[in-house]
Amino acid sequence: MREMNRNDVRRRLAEIRDEHRELDAVIARAMEHGPVDQIHLQRLKKRKLMLKNQIAWLERKLIPDIIA
């Protein structure tokens, strides 16, 4: 797998943030409309957490390595 350049990382980060935001809205709507399929809701939340972890990983890639 090739190393992602900074522009690739920023682009992917924006895509994942959008998906995370959309998933958050889907979860909120599902919870507002009465009975919720708990298994489906759990899967959505798990996907959202995975995206959050990917966001954190990509954000760390944007921080330059500083040798102390």
C-alpha positions as CSV (number, residue, x, y, z in Angstrom):
1,M,0.0,0.0,0.0
2,R,1.4,3.4,-1.0
3,E,2.0,6.1,1.5
4,M,-0.8,8.7,1.5
5,N,0.4,12.3,0.8
6,R,-1.0,15.2,2.9
7,N,-3.7,16.0,0.3
8,D,-4.9,12.4,0.2
9,V,-5.1,12.3,4.0
10,R,-7.0,15.6,4.1
11,R,-9.4,14.4,1.4
12,R,-10.0,11.1,3.1
13,L,-10.4,12.8,6.5
14,A,-13.1,15.1,5.0
15,E,-14.9,12.0,3.5
16,I,-14.9,10.1,6.8
17,R,-16.0,13.2,8.8
18,D,-19.0,13.6,6.5
19,E,-19.9,9.9,6.9
20,H,-19.5,10.2,10.7
21,R,-21.8,13.3,10.7
22,E,-24.4,11.5,8.5
23,L,-24.3,8.4,10.7
24,D,-24.8,10.6,13.8
25,A,-27.9,12.1,12.2
26,V,-29.3,8.6,11.2
27,I,-28.8,7.4,14.8
28,A,-30.5,10.5,16.2
29,R,-33.5,10.1,13.8
30,A,-33.8,6.4,14.6
31,M,-33.9,7.1,18.3
32,E,-36.5,9.9,18.0
33,H,-39.0,7.7,16.1
34,G,-40.0,5.3,18.8
35,P,-39.0,1.7,19.1
36,V,-35.6,1.0,17.6
37,D,-34.1,-2.3,16.4
38,Q,-31.4,-2.5,19.1
39,I,-29.1,-4.7,17.0
40,H,-29.3,-2.3,14.0
41,L,-28.7,0.7,16.3
42,Q,-25.7,-1.1,17.9
43,R,-24.2,-1.8,14.5
44,L,-24.6,1.9,13.5
45,K,-22.9,3.0,16.7
46,K,-20.1,0.5,16.2
47,R,-19.6,1.9,12.6
48,K,-19.6,5.4,14.0
49,L,-16.9,4.5,16.6
50,M,-14.8,2.9,13.9
51,L,-15.1,6.1,11.8
52,K,-14.1,8.2,14.9
53,N,-11.0,6.0,15.3
54,Q,-10.1,6.4,11.7
55,I,-10.5,10.2,12.0
56,A,-8.1,10.2,15.0
57,W,-5.6,8.1,13.1
58,L,-5.7,10.3,10.0
59,E,-5.4,13.5,12.1
60,R,-2.3,12.1,13.7
61,K,-0.8,11.5,10.2
62,L,-1.2,15.2,9.5
63,I,1.0,16.1,12.6
64,P,4.6,16.4,11.5
65,D,7.1,14.2,13.2
66,I,9.2,16.4,15.6
67,I,12.5,15.0,16.8
68,A,13.1,16.2,20.3
